[in-house]
Amino acid sequence: MNRPPRWTWTIQAQIIELLLDLQQQENMALVLITHDLALVAEAAHKIIVMYAGQVVETGDAKDIFRAPRHPYTQALLRALPEFAQDKARLASLPGVVPGKYDRPNGCLLNPRCPYATDKCRSEEPALADLTGGRQSKCHYPLDDAGRPGL
């Protein structure tokens, strides 16, 4: 297993704490670009989730972690031990992210999405406004129970 040494986590925590202190002292915005969802959960108020270089979901952090509206966000969260439904086996998303020159028709996630329909395979969805100031780039945004709004 290729894991970073423990001291790197301590340094990361100190840097993030310093940035958050500066943010509060200077009353400024802070943009974090990361794959570390645990860090996002602790430090962010608003989240933008991206897939293959495109924004697929936006909203308040607590709302997105509670009930994601996009299948990619749902898959990311289900891959975390603290959100996994089956603690013995973490969820994964089959396939690979499309490259710059091999993009599928329709929604970029459609080859990997468990909810994809013919519409998903033929029409690219727009980033649509949802309730509560949220947005999702999905033809069938997920409901609070994690089911697509087919």
MDAnalysis code that builds the backbone (N, CA, C; Angstrom):
import MDAnalysis as mda
import numpy as np

u = mda.Universe.empty(450, n_residues=150, atom_resindex=np.repeat(np.arange(150), 3), trajectory=True)
u.add_TopologyAttr("name", ["N", "CA", "C"] * 150)
u.add_TopologyAttr("resid", np.arange(1, 151))
u.add_TopologyAttr("resname", ["MET", "ASN", "ARG", "PRO", "PRO", "ARG", "TRP", "THR", "TRP", "THR", "ILE", "GLN", "ALA", "GLN", "ILE", "ILE", "GLU", "LEU", "LEU", "LEU", "ASP", "LEU", "GLN", "GLN", "GLN", "GLU", "ASN", "MET", "ALA", "LEU", "VAL", "LEU", "ILE", "THR", "HIS", "ASP", "LEU", "ALA", "LEU", "VAL", "ALA", "GLU", "ALA", "ALA", "HIS", "LYS", "ILE", "ILE", "VAL", "MET", "TYR", "ALA", "GLY", "GLN", "VAL", "VAL", "GLU", "THR", "GLY", "ASP", "ALA", "LYS", "ASP", "ILE", "PHE", "ARG", "ALA", "PRO", "ARG", "HIS", "PRO", "TYR", "THR", "GLN", "ALA", "LEU", "LEU", "ARG", "ALA", "LEU", "PRO", "GLU", "PHE", "ALA", "GLN", "ASP", "LYS", "ALA", "ARG", "LEU", "ALA", "SER", "LEU", "PRO", "GLY", "VAL", "VAL", "PRO", "GLY", "LYS", "TYR", "ASP", "ARG", "PRO", "ASN", "GLY", "CYS", "LEU", "LEU", "ASN", "PRO", "ARG", "CYS", "PRO", "TYR", "ALA", "THR", "ASP", "LYS", "CYS", "ARG", "SER", "GLU", "GLU", "PRO", "ALA", "LEU", "ALA", "ASP", "LEU", "THR", "GLY", "GLY", "ARG", "GLN", "SER", "LYS", "CYS", "HIS", "TYR", "PRO", "LEU", "ASP", "ASP", "ALA", "GLY", "ARG", "PRO", "GLY", "LEU"])
u.atoms.positions = np.array([
    [0.843, -1.172, 0.000],
    [0.000, 0.000, 0.000],
    [0.896, 1.246, 0.000],
    [0.534, 2.223, -0.769],
    [1.341, 3.430, -0.916],
    [0.688, 4.582, -0.161],
    [0.919, 4.653, 1.138],
    [0.295, 5.681, 1.970],
    [1.343, 6.702, 2.389],
    [0.958, 7.974, 2.473],
    [1.904, 8.982, 2.949],
    [2.167, 8.807, 4.443],
    [3.329, 9.256, 4.900],
    [3.636, 9.148, 6.333],
    [2.639, 9.955, 7.168],
    [2.464, 9.548, 8.429],
    [1.508, 10.230, 9.319],
    [1.808, 11.713, 9.489],
    [3.073, 12.090, 9.484],
    [3.404, 13.497, 9.715],
    [2.836, 14.399, 8.638],
    [2.599, 13.878, 7.422],
    [2.031, 14.731, 6.369],
    [0.611, 15.143, 6.722],
    [-0.142, 14.252, 7.414],
    [-1.504, 14.601, 7.830],
    [-1.468, 15.708, 8.876],
    [-0.489, 15.654, 9.774],
    [-0.349, 16.686, 10.798],
    [-0.022, 18.024, 10.158],
    [0.884, 18.019, 9.198],
    [1.237, 19.258, 8.496],
    [0.035, 19.783, 7.726],
    [-0.689, 18.903, 7.045],
    [-1.883, 19.332, 6.312],
    [-2.890, 19.967, 7.271],
    [-3.120, 19.345, 8.405],
    [-4.075, 19.882, 9.379],
    [-3.642, 21.263, 9.861],
    [-2.349, 21.452, 10.099],
    [-1.850, 22.757, 10.545],
    [-2.020, 23.814, 9.462],
    [-1.753, 23.456, 8.222],
    [-1.902, 24.407, 7.113],
    [-3.370, 24.794, 6.945],
    [-4.250, 23.822, 6.986],
    [-5.685, 24.111, 6.844],
    [-6.165, 24.972, 8.001],
    [-5.733, 24.659, 9.208],
    [-6.116, 25.469, 10.369],
    [-5.638, 26.910, 10.201],
    [-4.416, 27.092, 9.712],
    [-3.885, 28.431, 9.464],
    [-4.718, 29.159, 8.405],
    [-5.033, 28.478, 7.313],
    [-5.849, 29.092, 6.257],
    [-7.231, 29.484, 6.769],
    [-7.843, 28.615, 7.566],
    [-9.169, 28.924, 8.107],
    [-9.115, 30.081, 9.099],
    [-8.040, 30.155, 9.894],
    [-7.860, 31.298, 10.800],
    [-7.714, 32.596, 10.012],
    [-6.894, 32.568, 8.956],
    [-6.720, 33.755, 8.110],
    [-8.032, 34.152, 7.442],
    [-8.764, 33.169, 7.002],
    [-10.056, 33.437, 6.370],
    [-10.966, 34.196, 7.328],
    [-11.020, 33.746, 8.568],
    [-11.884, 34.383, 9.557],
    [-11.357, 35.770, 9.945],
    [-10.059, 35.890, 10.181],
    [-9.465, 37.174, 10.575],
    [-9.627, 38.237, 9.502],
    [-9.429, 37.852, 8.261],
    [-9.458, 38.811, 7.149],
    [-10.828, 38.896, 6.477],
    [-11.783, 38.108, 6.977],
    [-13.132, 38.085, 6.408],
    [-13.076, 37.883, 4.893],
    [-12.390, 36.818, 4.487],
    [-12.181, 36.575, 3.060],
    [-12.716, 35.201, 2.662],
    [-12.891, 35.032, 1.385],
    [-13.286, 33.730, 0.850],
    [-12.049, 32.850, 0.726],
    [-12.268, 31.563, 0.762],
    [-11.188, 30.600, 0.605],
    [-11.658, 29.535, -0.378],
    [-10.867, 29.295, -1.401],
    [-11.188, 28.269, -2.388],
    [-10.222, 27.106, -2.189],
    [-10.772, 25.941, -1.887],
    [-9.969, 24.726, -1.744],
    [-10.278, 23.817, -2.923],
    [-9.253, 23.377, -3.610],
    [-9.421, 22.415, -4.697],
    [-8.780, 21.123, -4.210],
    [-9.605, 20.101, -4.004],
    [-9.106, 18.885, -3.381],
    [-9.970, 17.681, -3.735],
    [-9.392, 16.503, -3.567],
    [-10.142, 15.254, -3.660],
    [-10.458, 14.725, -2.262],
    [-9.998, 15.421, -1.239],
    [-10.143, 14.981, 0.143],
    [-11.511, 15.405, 0.682],
    [-12.488, 14.504, 0.591],
    [-13.846, 14.846, 1.008],
    [-13.968, 15.038, 2.515],
    [-13.127, 14.391, 3.300],
    [-13.143, 14.615, 4.743],
    [-12.746, 16.059, 5.048],
    [-11.761, 16.561, 4.336],
    [-11.349, 17.953, 4.487],
    [-12.473, 18.891, 4.060],
    [-13.110, 18.579, 2.945],
    [-14.221, 19.395, 2.454],
    [-15.327, 19.458, 3.506],
    [-15.649, 18.318, 4.100],
    [-16.711, 18.265, 5.106],
    [-16.395, 19.152, 6.301],
    [-15.126, 19.249, 6.660],
    [-14.719, 20.050, 7.814],
    [-14.575, 21.535, 7.500],
    [-14.121, 21.859, 6.297],
    [-13.692, 23.231, 6.023],
    [-14.610, 24.039, 5.117],
    [-15.458, 23.396, 4.341],
    [-16.207, 24.131, 3.313],
    [-17.644, 24.416, 3.729],
    [-18.126, 25.560, 3.288],
    [-19.535, 25.912, 3.464],
    [-20.306, 25.594, 2.186],
    [-19.685, 25.898, 1.058],
    [-20.280, 25.629, -0.257],
    [-19.347, 24.684, -1.008],
    [-19.942, 23.816, -1.832],
    [-19.163, 22.829, -2.578],
    [-19.535, 22.900, -4.054],
    [-18.516, 22.726, -4.886],
    [-18.713, 22.508, -6.316],
    [-18.078, 21.155, -6.618],
    [-18.877, 20.210, -7.086],
    [-18.381, 18.878, -7.454],
    [-18.180, 18.865, -8.961],
    [-17.008, 18.383, -9.394],
    [-16.703, 18.334, -10.823],
    [-16.450, 16.899, -11.261],
    [-16.836, 16.623, -12.508],
    [-16.564, 15.329, -13.127],
    [-16.087, 15.597, -14.545],
    [-14.945, 15.044, -14.898],
    [-14.378, 15.186, -16.247],
    [-14.286, 16.654, -16.656],
    [-13.922, 17.513, -15.696],
    [-13.721, 18.928, -15.983],
    [-14.984, 19.761, -16.027],
    [-16.124, 19.184, -15.694],
    [-17.387, 19.919, -15.718],
    [-18.027, 19.940, -14.337],
    [-18.653, 21.071, -14.006],
    [-19.409, 21.172, -12.759],
    [-20.646, 20.289, -12.888],
    [-20.837, 19.376, -11.918],
    [-22.015, 18.510, -11.948],
    [-22.958, 18.749, -10.773],
    [-22.462, 19.388, -9.709],
    [-23.333, 19.685, -8.571],
    [-22.745, 20.828, -7.765],
    [-23.632, 21.692, -7.257],
    [-23.222, 22.766, -6.358],
    [-24.239, 22.859, -5.226],
    [-23.780, 23.382, -4.098],
    [-24.703, 23.589, -2.984],
    [-23.967, 23.732, -1.675],
    [-24.738, 23.895, -0.604],
    [-24.160, 23.949, 0.732],
    [-23.567, 22.584, 1.071],
    [-22.426, 22.604, 1.739],
    [-21.732, 21.356, 2.066],
    [-22.630, 20.401, 2.840],
    [-23.301, 20.915, 3.862],
    [-24.123, 20.022, 4.691],
    [-25.240, 19.372, 3.883],
    [-25.820, 20.114, 2.947],
    [-26.893, 19.565, 2.113],
    [-26.370, 18.499, 1.156],
    [-25.220, 18.762, 0.552],
    [-24.652, 17.793, -0.392],
    [-24.238, 16.512, 0.322],
    [-23.627, 16.638, 1.498],
    [-23.229, 15.439, 2.233],
    [-24.448, 14.674, 2.756],
    [-25.524, 15.381, 3.071],
    [-26.747, 14.739, 3.567],
    [-27.503, 14.037, 2.446],
    [-27.641, 14.722, 1.299],
    [-28.451, 14.174, 0.201],
    [-27.929, 14.681, -1.139],
    [-26.940, 13.996, -1.711],
    [-26.423, 14.431, -3.013],
    [-27.515, 14.363, -4.076],
    [-27.432, 15.270, -5.047],
    [-28.424, 15.316, -6.122],
    [-27.892, 14.761, -7.439],
    [-26.589, 14.537, -7.526],
    [-25.999, 14.007, -8.756],
    [-25.434, 12.609, -8.484],
    [-25.604, 11.668, -9.420],
    [-25.100, 10.301, -9.216],
    [-23.591, 10.223, -8.960],
    [-22.800, 11.118, -9.547],
    [-21.358, 11.083, -9.300],
    [-21.057, 11.461, -7.853],
    [-21.714, 12.496, -7.352],
    [-21.524, 12.894, -5.954],
    [-21.946, 11.756, -5.036],
    [-23.058, 11.124, -5.346],
    [-23.535, 9.987, -4.562],
    [-22.483, 8.875, -4.540],
    [-21.889, 8.582, -5.685],
    [-20.866, 7.536, -5.771],
    [-19.623, 7.906, -4.962],
    [-19.217, 9.173, -5.028],
    [-18.061, 9.614, -4.238],
    [-18.304, 9.394, -2.752],
    [-19.476, 9.791, -2.287],
    [-19.778, 9.661, -0.864],
    [-19.904, 8.200, -0.442],
    [-20.473, 7.375, -1.288],
    [-20.613, 5.951, -0.953],
    [-19.268, 5.233, -0.928],
    [-18.251, 5.836, -1.497],
    [-16.910, 5.248, -1.472],
    [-16.159, 5.595, -0.189],
    [-16.740, 6.454, 0.648],
    [-16.127, 6.812, 1.927],
    [-16.649, 5.886, 3.018],
    [-15.773, 5.384, 3.891],
    [-16.221, 4.469, 4.946],
    [-17.351, 5.040, 5.804],
    [-17.298, 6.330, 6.120],
    [-18.317, 6.905, 7.000],
    [-19.687, 7.049, 6.339],
    [-19.741, 6.958, 5.009],
    [-21.010, 7.064, 4.290],
    [-21.436, 5.748, 3.642],
    [-20.578, 4.763, 3.670],
    [-20.856, 3.496, 2.982],
    [-22.051, 2.786, 3.605],
    [-22.918, 2.261, 2.763],
    [-24.071, 1.501, 3.243],
    [-23.628, 0.121, 3.710],
    [-22.687, -0.472, 3.000],
    [-22.135, -1.774, 3.359],
    [-20.713, -1.535, 3.849],
    [-20.530, -1.545, 5.158],
    [-19.226, -1.214, 5.745],
    [-18.140, -2.221, 5.360],
    [-18.535, -3.428, 4.978],
    [-17.548, -4.446, 4.622],
    [-16.958, -4.200, 3.239],
    [-17.720, -3.527, 2.360],
    [-17.250, -3.315, 0.991],
    [-17.656, -1.919, 0.541],
    [-16.668, -1.092, 0.259],
    [-16.949, 0.261, -0.199],
    [-17.420, 0.240, -1.645],
    [-18.316, 1.145, -1.967],
    [-18.837, 1.242, -3.331],
    [-17.766, 1.802, -4.260],
    [-17.857, 1.432, -5.515],
    [-16.971, 1.999, -6.525],
    [-17.797, 2.287, -7.767],
    [-17.269, 3.137, -8.605],
    [-17.923, 3.498, -9.857],
    [-17.182, 2.778, -10.973],
    [-17.835, 1.863, -11.692],
    [-17.128, 1.111, -12.739],
    [-16.678, 2.020, -13.878],
    [-15.676, 1.576, -14.608],
    [-15.208, 2.328, -15.771],
    [-14.197, 3.398, -15.414],
    [-13.930, 4.270, -16.385],
    [-12.939, 5.326, -16.210],
    [-13.513, 6.668, -16.657],
    [-12.913, 7.736, -16.161],
    [-13.299, 9.087, -16.568],
    [-12.945, 9.250, -18.043],
    [-13.856, 9.795, -18.850],
    [-13.539, 9.954, -20.273],
    [-12.408, 10.953, -20.488],
    [-11.597, 10.686, -21.495],
    [-10.520, 11.599, -21.847],
    [-11.039, 12.787, -22.638],
    [-10.150, 13.693, -22.908],
    [-10.518, 14.919, -23.625],
    [-11.064, 14.629, -25.018],
    [-10.562, 13.581, -25.663],
    [-10.940, 13.296, -27.042],
    [-11.831, 12.067, -27.202],
    [-12.216, 11.442, -26.112],
    [-13.105, 10.274, -26.221],
    [-14.346, 10.444, -25.346],
    [-14.961, 11.580, -25.480],
    [-16.145, 11.903, -24.690],
    [-17.372, 11.190, -25.252],
    [-18.202, 10.624, -24.380],
    [-19.426, 9.985, -24.866],
    [-20.460, 11.040, -25.266],
    [-21.423, 10.639, -26.056],
    [-22.552, 11.517, -26.347],
    [-23.380, 11.676, -25.080],
    [-24.133, 12.765, -25.005],
    [-25.012, 12.976, -23.858],
    [-24.248, 13.339, -22.607],
    [-24.711, 12.834, -21.496],
    [-24.080, 13.085, -20.200],
    [-22.724, 12.384, -20.153],
    [-21.705, 13.079, -19.669],
    [-20.363, 12.486, -19.597],
    [-20.301, 11.281, -18.661],
    [-21.189, 11.231, -17.681],
    [-21.178, 10.125, -16.724],
    [-21.947, 8.904, -17.234],
    [-22.697, 9.030, -18.317],
    [-23.635, 7.967, -18.690],
    [-23.028, 6.564, -18.822],
    [-21.803, 6.369, -19.309],
    [-21.281, 4.992, -19.374],
    [-21.044, 4.369, -17.991],
    [-20.936, 5.191, -16.968],
    [-20.629, 4.716, -15.620],
    [-21.819, 4.824, -14.667],
    [-22.870, 5.491, -15.086],
    [-23.989, 5.813, -14.199],
    [-24.984, 4.657, -14.105],
    [-25.330, 4.239, -12.890],
    [-26.298, 3.145, -12.744],
    [-27.725, 3.549, -13.121],
    [-27.975, 4.849, -13.262],
    [-29.324, 5.333, -13.559],
    [-29.482, 5.810, -15.002],
    [-28.464, 5.654, -15.839],
    [-28.486, 6.214, -17.195],
    [-29.640, 5.656, -18.033],
    [-30.264, 6.554, -18.791],
    [-31.356, 6.199, -19.702],
    [-30.937, 6.588, -21.121],
    [-31.802, 6.314, -22.080],
    [-31.527, 6.720, -23.465],
    [-31.332, 8.228, -23.565],
    [-32.103, 8.985, -22.803],
    [-31.960, 10.444, -22.806],
    [-30.562, 10.840, -22.338],
    [-30.057, 10.164, -21.311],
    [-28.714, 10.450, -20.786],
    [-27.641, 10.152, -21.832],
    [-27.871, 9.140, -22.642],
    [-26.905, 8.738, -23.662],
    [-26.961, 9.606, -24.917],
    [-28.010, 10.420, -25.054],
    [-28.144, 11.221, -26.280],
    [-28.146, 12.730, -26.054],
    [-28.562, 13.200, -24.880],
    [-28.658, 14.636, -24.615],
    [-27.793, 15.028, -23.418],
    [-26.972, 16.037, -23.603],
    [-26.191, 16.540, -22.474],
    [-27.109, 17.348, -21.563],
    [-27.122, 17.045, -20.272],
    [-27.976, 17.812, -19.365],
    [-27.389, 19.194, -19.089],
    [-28.266, 20.119, -18.738],
    [-27.837, 21.455, -18.320],
    [-27.619, 21.445, -16.813],
    [-26.821, 22.382, -16.328],
    [-26.676, 22.570, -14.886],
    [-27.930, 23.311, -14.427],
    [-28.864, 22.580, -13.848],
    [-30.187, 23.118, -13.526],
    [-30.277, 23.554, -12.073],
    [-31.000, 24.645, -11.850],
    [-31.266, 25.124, -10.497],
    [-32.276, 24.209, -9.820],
    [-31.981, 23.846, -8.578],
    [-32.879, 23.037, -7.761],
    [-33.294, 23.866, -6.550],
    [-34.092, 23.311, -5.677],
    [-34.491, 24.032, -4.471],
    [-33.305, 24.193, -3.523],
    [-33.394, 25.162, -2.647],
    [-32.366, 25.371, -1.636],
    [-31.056, 25.903, -2.171],
    [-31.082, 26.553, -3.339],
    [-29.861, 27.124, -3.891],
    [-28.891, 26.096, -4.444],
    [-29.382, 24.918, -4.720],
    [-28.528, 23.852, -5.248],
    [-28.663, 23.759, -6.753],
    [-27.669, 23.104, -7.374],
    [-27.682, 22.858, -8.810],
    [-27.191, 21.438, -9.068],
    [-27.701, 20.835, -10.140],
    [-27.258, 19.508, -10.554],
    [-27.291, 19.425, -12.070],
    [-26.243, 18.826, -12.628],
    [-26.174, 18.626, -14.078],
    [-26.596, 17.185, -14.363],
    [-27.888, 16.934, -14.186],
    [-28.439, 15.595, -14.359],
    [-29.875, 15.728, -14.852],
    [-30.246, 14.888, -15.809],
    [-31.630, 14.892, -16.282],
    [-32.590, 14.466, -15.178],
    [-32.109, 13.639, -14.257],
    [-32.956, 13.070, -13.210],
    [-32.289, 13.242, -11.841],
    [-32.223, 14.479, -11.313],
    [-31.554, 14.690, -10.027],
    [-32.109, 13.749, -8.955],
    [-31.230, 13.308, -8.081],
    [-31.613, 12.375, -7.029],
    [-32.481, 13.064, -5.985],
    [-33.386, 12.295, -5.376],
    [-34.219, 12.835, -4.304],
    [-33.508, 12.630, -2.963],
    [-34.183, 12.980, -1.869],
    [-33.569, 12.857, -0.545],
    [-33.213, 11.417, -0.188],
    [-33.901, 10.458, -0.783],
    [-33.619, 9.045, -0.518],
    [-32.550, 8.485, -1.455],
    [-32.013, 9.335, -2.356],
    [-30.959, 8.884, -3.260],
    [-31.461, 8.190, -4.506],
    [-32.735, 8.374, -4.823],
    [-33.310, 7.762, -6.028],
    [-33.428, 8.812, -7.127],
    [-33.211, 8.417, -8.378],
    [-33.342, 9.381, -9.479],
    [-34.796, 9.779, -9.695],
    [-34.999, 11.036, -10.045],
    [-36.348, 11.534, -10.311],
    [-36.784, 11.210, -11.721],
    [-36.907, 9.930, -12.027],
    [-37.274, 9.491, -13.384],
    [-38.704, 9.830, -13.728],
])
